Amino acid sequence: MAEVCGREGAKVVIGGRDEVAAKEAIRNIRTFGSDAIFVHTDLLKVADCKNLFDVGYEKFGKIDGFFNYAGVTPVSPLDTCDEETFDWVTTVNYKAAFFCCQQAIKYMRLNGGGSIVLTGSAHAWGGQKDRAAYAMTKGVLRILNEHIAHQYATENIRCNYLTLGWTPTEGEVALRNSQGESEAELRKRAAEILPMHRMCERNDYVEAIIYMLSDASAMMTGSTFRVTAGEYI
């Protein structure tokens, strides 16, 4: 997604822990004639969340958009979830997003507004039994989306919630592998469940995110935007 934003002309700030992957993305972005930087960010630390935006603003002089993608999806049924897992998933998925949005708003209001896109999930409408803590965090992000949209519209700061479908990300595949299911088996099982008979791929979301970040969606805020292959949990 960082590379696609760079291709579209955006200057990109990548926050995360994987510097190797980020540097590869930055090299590609620069071939498009744009620029990007990497800021090492541990989402378990609020100071890192703040620093990400401070450095980005210092480098490029403004912040127009924020795409909050990071998240963890542990097995966490309500009746067996331990405190350590609960704290981990809620800190990464919600607490970090809260303070990142705080920083985004701080800088967006200096330059006439901006667009925030929060990564949601169909789990936010109840979720599967083994994803209670995860589902809760995605439900909280729905409320954060509506809160930002309502309270900051007068400052031209928009927020929308992109509901992702079942996607064979590295984390999802690794989790299923740990449970004895191969990626091929996962895809086959998902195809039998999903109304559109295939899992979503990462590139299925690209145009939706570009639209939500860009001025093309200038009058869109507080929306729940579904790209789920018809899945509703």
C-alpha positions in Angstrom: 0.0 0.0 0.0 2.9 2.4 0.8 4.3 1.7 -2.7 0.9 2.4 -4.4 0.5 5.7 -2.5 4.0 6.6 -3.7 3.1 5.7 -7.3 0.1 8.0 -7.0 2.4 10.9 -6.0 2.2 10.8 -2.3 5.2 11.3 0.0 5.1 8.3 2.4 6.0 7.8 6.0 6.2 4.1 6.9 5.9 3.3 10.5 6.6 -0.3 11.7 9.3 -2.7 12.9 10.5 -4.3 9.7 13.1 -2.0 8.3 14.2 -4.4 5.6 10.7 -4.5 4.0 10.3 -0.7 4.5 13.6 0.1 2.7 12.5 -2.1 -0.2 9.2 -0.2 -0.4 11.1 3.1 -0.2 13.4 2.1 -3.1 10.3 1.3 -5.2 8.6 4.6 -4.3 11.6 6.6 -5.3 11.5 4.9 -8.8 8.1 6.5 -9.2 9.6 9.9 -8.6 8.2 10.4 -5.1 9.9 10.0 -1.7 9.4 8.1 1.5 11.0 7.5 4.9 10.9 4.7 7.5 10.3 5.5 11.2 10.8 2.5 13.6 7.6 2.3 15.5 6.7 -0.1 18.3 2.9 0.2 18.8 3.2 -1.0 22.3 4.8 2.4 23.1 2.7 5.5 22.9 5.9 7.6 22.6 6.7 5.7 19.4 3.2 6.4 18.0 3.7 10.1 18.6 7.2 10.1 17.3 6.0 8.6 14.0 3.9 11.7 13.2 6.5 14.1 14.6 9.2 12.8 12.3 6.8 12.6 9.3 5.7 16.2 9.8 9.3 17.4 10.3 10.4 15.7 7.1 7.5 16.6 4.7 5.9 19.7 6.3 2.3 18.4 6.4 0.2 15.3 6.9 -2.7 14.8 4.5 -3.6 11.1 5.2 -3.2 8.4 7.7 -3.9 4.7 6.9 -4.0 2.7 10.2 -3.3 -0.9 9.0 -1.3 -2.6 11.8 -3.1 -5.2 13.9 -2.8 -8.6 15.5 -5.3 -11.4 15.4 -4.6 -13.9 18.2 -6.8 -16.8 19.1 -8.8 -15.3 22.0 -12.1 -16.8 23.0 -13.9 -14.9 25.7 -14.0 -17.9 28.1 -10.3 -18.7 27.8 -8.4 -15.5 26.8 -5.6 -14.7 29.2 -4.7 -11.2 30.4 -1.4 -11.1 28.5 -3.2 -11.8 25.1 -6.0 -9.3 25.9 -3.5 -6.5 26.7 -1.4 -7.3 23.6 -4.3 -7.2 21.1 -6.1 -4.2 22.7 -2.9 -2.2 22.9 -1.8 -2.8 19.3 -5.2 -2.8 17.6 -6.9 0.0 19.6 -4.8 2.0 22.0 -2.1 2.6 19.4 -4.7 3.6 16.8 -6.2 6.0 19.3 -2.9 7.8 19.9 -1.9 7.7 16.2 -5.3 9.3 15.3 -4.6 11.9 18.0 -1.3 12.8 16.4 -2.8 12.7 12.9 -5.5 15.2 13.9 -2.9 17.4 15.6 -1.0 17.9 12.3 -3.9 17.7 9.9 -5.6 20.7 11.5 -2.5 22.8 10.8 -2.9 22.4 7.0 -6.6 22.5 6.5 -7.7 18.9 7.1 -7.0 15.4 6.0 -8.2 11.8 5.7 -7.9 9.0 8.2 -8.7 5.4 7.2 -9.1 2.8 9.9 -8.7 -0.9 9.1 -11.8 -2.7 10.1 -13.0 -6.3 10.0 -16.3 -8.2 9.6 -15.5 -9.4 13.1 -16.5 -6.0 14.4 -20.2 -7.2 14.1 -19.8 -9.9 16.7 -16.9 -12.0 15.4 -16.2 -15.7 15.5 -16.0 -17.4 18.9 -12.2 -17.7 18.9 -11.6 -14.0 18.2 -13.4 -12.3 21.0 -10.7 -9.8 22.0 -9.9 -9.1 18.3 -13.5 -8.6 17.5 -13.9 -6.2 20.4 -11.0 -4.0 19.2 -12.5 -3.8 15.7 -15.8 -2.8 17.2 -14.1 -0.1 19.2 -12.5 1.3 16.0 -15.9 1.6 14.5 -16.9 3.9 17.3 -13.6 5.8 17.0 -14.4 6.2 13.3 -17.8 7.7 13.9 -16.5 9.9 16.8 -13.7 11.4 14.6 -16.1 11.9 11.7 -18.7 13.7 13.8 -16.4 15.8 16.0 -13.8 16.9 13.5 -15.8 17.4 10.3 -15.8 21.2 10.9 -12.0 21.1 10.5 -12.2 19.1 7.3 -10.7 16.1 9.0 -12.4 12.9 7.7 -12.4 9.4 9.0 -13.7 6.2 7.3 -13.7 2.5 8.3 -12.5 0.0 5.7 -14.0 -3.4 6.4 -11.5 -6.0 5.2 -12.6 -9.5 4.2 -11.0 -12.8 4.8 -7.5 -12.4 3.4 -4.5 -14.9 3.3 -2.1 -12.4 4.9 1.2 -13.7 6.3 -0.2 -13.7 9.8 -3.4 -15.5 8.8 -1.5 -18.2 6.9 1.0 -18.6 9.8 -1.8 -19.0 12.3 -3.6 -21.6 10.2 -0.3 -23.4 9.6 0.1 -23.6 13.4 -3.3 -25.2 13.6 -2.4 -27.8 11.0 -4.0 -26.2 7.9 -2.1 -25.4 4.8 -2.7 -22.2 2.8 -4.2 -24.3 0.0 -6.6 -25.9 2.4 -7.4 -22.5 3.9 -8.2 -21.1 0.5 -10.4 -24.1 -0.4 -12.3 -23.9 2.9 -12.8 -20.1 2.6 -14.0 -20.5 -0.9 -16.8 -22.8 0.3 -17.9 -20.2 2.9 -17.6 -16.9 1.2 -20.5 -15.8 -1.1 -18.1 -14.8 -3.9 -16.2 -18.1 -3.6 -12.7 -16.8 -3.1 -10.7 -15.1 -0.4 -9.8 -11.4 -0.8 -6.3 -10.7 -1.9 -4.3 -7.7 -0.7 -4.6 -5.9 -4.1 -8.4 -6.1 -3.8 -8.2 -3.2 -1.3 -5.8 -0.9 -3.1 -8.2 1.2 -5.1 -10.6 1.5 -2.2 -7.9 2.9 0.1 -6.6 5.3 -2.5 -10.1 6.6 -3.0 -10.7 7.0 0.7 -7.4 8.9 1.2 -7.8 11.1 -1.8 -9.9 14.2 -2.5 -12.1 12.0 -4.7 -13.9 11.1 -1.4 -13.8 14.7 -0.1 -17.5 14.5 1.1 -17.2 11.0 2.6 -16.8 10.6 6.3 -18.0 8.3 9.0 -18.6 5.6 6.5 -18.2 1.8 6.8 -16.7 0.7 3.5 -17.0 -3.1 2.9 -14.6 -5.1 0.7 -15.4 -8.6 2.0 -16.4 -10.9 -0.8 -19.9 -10.7 0.6 -18.9 -11.9 4.1 -20.9 -10.7 7.1 -20.1 -12.5 10.3 
